């Protein structure tokens, strides 16, 4: 699946000259965590999110005097000024993130998930020929888990193909079992091997149980024997 298959095309946007209070209201009314900021000619110039509104002087969530004193000691004048603007600024342009990371509509979901995790992003605008055509949020990615149903036809898979499928799933993984440690009899998988942690055991379980057509998994996994010190 690609970005265009899951993106939301009806995008709520803000303008740079929108007030902080209008912005907060727009986020709440539309039940969204963030939105692109678009200028008069339709270019994306920023992103504004809930986190940009966490510390505000209006509701008493700005940094207290003690925190400001610590900041005075350790921060540069530029950093102090930026913090003041963030907490006291009146417009979206004062608080928005200007470093906008966008994606093309044909980006695969795996790459989108990696990007959002690596850059700690809650949402990413989707562009086509430089124009905003949609937005992908973390919730859009999670919704694919609900919409995608695995079609399983267990009757068409024999024991040999099921064994091969389990071995392929674990192939290349440092915790994976070799094919000779896997047996399948009438759809029931039997796994033998030595493991070193509960995490390895759980990974092996998930790999085997996730193969379409497997009815049950029997585990014969052991931890290494500990020889007592003399």
ZAMARGU-4260 file (C-alpha; in steps of 0.2 Angstrom, whole numbers, plus 5000, padded with zeros to 4 digits):
<rodrens>
0) 5000/5000/5000 | 5005/5018/4996 | 5002/5035/5005 | 4988/5039/4993 | 4979/5023/4998
5) 4977/5029/5016 | 4980/5048/5016 | 4966/5059/5022 | 4962/5070/5007 | 4950/5083/5016
10) 4964/5092/5025 | 4961/5105/5038 | 4974/5119/5037 | 4979/5134/5046 | 4986/5151/5040
15) 5001/5160/5046 | 4991/5174/5053 | 4978/5164/5062 | 4978/5168/5080 | 4983/5155/5094
20) 4965/5154/5100 | 4958/5151/5083 | 4971/5138/5080 | 4967/5129/5097 | 4948/5129/5092
25) 4951/5122/5075 | 4961/5108/5082 | 4948/5104/5095 | 4933/5105/5084 | 4940/5094/5071
30) 4947/5081/5083 | 4965/5082/5075 | 4982/5083/5083 | 4990/5094/5070 | 4988/5103/5054
35) 4998/5110/5040 | 5001/5129/5039 | 4998/5136/5021 | 5001/5153/5014 | 4991/5163/5003
40) 4996/5154/4987 | 4994/5137/4994 | 5012/5133/4999 | 5015/5123/5015 | 5026/5134/5026
45) 5024/5125/5043 | 5016/5112/5054 | 5006/5116/5070 | 5003/5103/5083 | 4996/5101/5100
50) 5014/5101/5107 | 5016/5118/5101 | 5002/5124/5112 | 5007/5115/5128 | 5016/5129/5136
55) 5006/5146/5135 | 5005/5161/5146 | 4986/5162/5145 | 4983/5146/5155 | 4997/5147/5166
60) 5007/5133/5158 | 5022/5143/5153 | 5039/5140/5162 | 5039/5146/5180 | 5052/5158/5187
65) 5063/5144/5193 | 5063/5136/5176 | 5067/5153/5168 | 5081/5156/5180 | 5089/5139/5175
70) 5086/5143/5156 | 5094/5160/5159 | 5110/5151/5166 | 5111/5138/5152 | 5102/5144/5137
75) 5108/5156/5124 | 5099/5173/5121 | 5093/5166/5105 | 5085/5151/5114 | 5078/5161/5127
80) 5070/5173/5115 | 5063/5158/5105 | 5055/5151/5121 | 5047/5168/5125 | 5040/5169/5107
85) 5033/5151/5109 | 5024/5155/5125 | 5018/5173/5122 | 5016/5174/5103 | 4999/5178/5096
90) 4999/5170/5079 | 5002/5153/5071 | 5018/5159/5063 | 5025/5162/5080 | 5024/5144/5086
95) 5023/5133/5071 | 5037/5121/5066 | 5045/5128/5050 | 5055/5112/5046 | 5041/5103/5036
100) 5044/5085/5031 | 5033/5080/5017 | 5031/5064/5007 | 5025/5059/4989 | 5009/5051/4986
105) 5018/5035/4980 | 5028/5032/4996 | 5026/5014/5003 | 5018/5012/5020 | 5034/5004/5027
110) 5045/5019/5022 | 5031/5031/5030 | 5031/5021/5046 | 5051/5022/5047 | 5051/5041/5044
115) 5038/5045/5057 | 5046/5034/5070 | 5064/5041/5066 | 5059/5059/5066 | 5046/5058/5079
120) 5032/5064/5068 | 5013/5063/5072 | 5008/5068/5054 | 5016/5071/5037 | 5009/5081/5022
125) 5007/5072/5006 | 5012/5082/4990 | 5010/5080/4972 | 5019/5091/4960 | 5022/5102/4975
130) 5004/5104/4980 | 4996/5098/4996 | 4984/5083/4991 | 4983/5074/5008 | 4990/5071/5025
135) 4995/5054/5033 | 4994/5053/5052 | 4999/5039/5064 | 4981/5035/5066 | 4979/5032/5047
140) 4993/5019/5048 | 4985/5011/5063 | 4968/5010/5054 | 4976/4999/5041 | 4977/4985/5054
145) 4958/4985/5055 | 4955/4987/5036 | 4967/4974/5030 | 4961/4956/5033 | 4972/4941/5029
150) 4963/4929/5018 | 4968/4912/5024 | 4965/4896/5014 | 4973/4883/5025 | 4966/4868/5015
155) 4977/4873/5000 | 4993/4872/5010 | 5001/4855/5014 | 5013/4852/5029 | 5029/4854/5018
160) 5024/4871/5012 | 5019/4877/5030 | 5036/4871/5036 | 5044/4881/5022 | 5034/4896/5026
165) 5039/4896/5045 | 5057/4893/5040 | 5056/4908/5028 | 5049/4919/5041 | 5063/4916/5053
170) 5077/4916/5039 | 5090/4929/5042 | 5085/4933/5060 | 5098/4930/5073 | 5085/4923/5084
175) 5078/4912/5071 | 5077/4893/5071 | 5085/4883/5056 | 5073/4873/5045 | 5079/4857/5052
180) 5072/4862/5069 | 5054/4864/5062 | 5042/4850/5059 | 5024/4851/5053 | 5011/4837/5055
185) 4993/4839/5049 | 4995/4858/5051 | 5002/4857/5069 | 5020/4864/5070 | 5033/4857/5081
190) 5048/4868/5085 | 5064/4862/5093 | 5079/4873/5098 | 5090/4882/5111 | 5085/4900/5116
195) 5094/4913/5126 | 5080/4924/5131 | 5061/4926/5133 | 5061/4939/5119 | 5068/4926/5107
200) 5055/4913/5113 | 5041/4926/5110 | 5048/4931/5093 | 5049/4913/5087 | 5031/4910/5093
205) 5025/4925/5084 | 5034/4920/5068 | 5026/4902/5068 | 5009/4907/5074 | 5008/4920/5061
210) 5009/4908/5046 | 4992/4906/5038 | 4987/4888/5039 | 4995/4883/5055 | 4982/4876/5067
215) 4993/4875/5082 | 5011/4876/5088 | 5020/4865/5100 | 5035/4872/5107 | 5050/4861/5113
220) 5062/4876/5116 | 5075/4876/5130 | 5087/4888/5138 | 5105/4883/5139 | 5110/4872/5153
225) 5120/4880/5167 | 5135/4871/5173 | 5137/4875/5192 | 5154/4882/5196 | 5165/4870/5206
</rodrens>
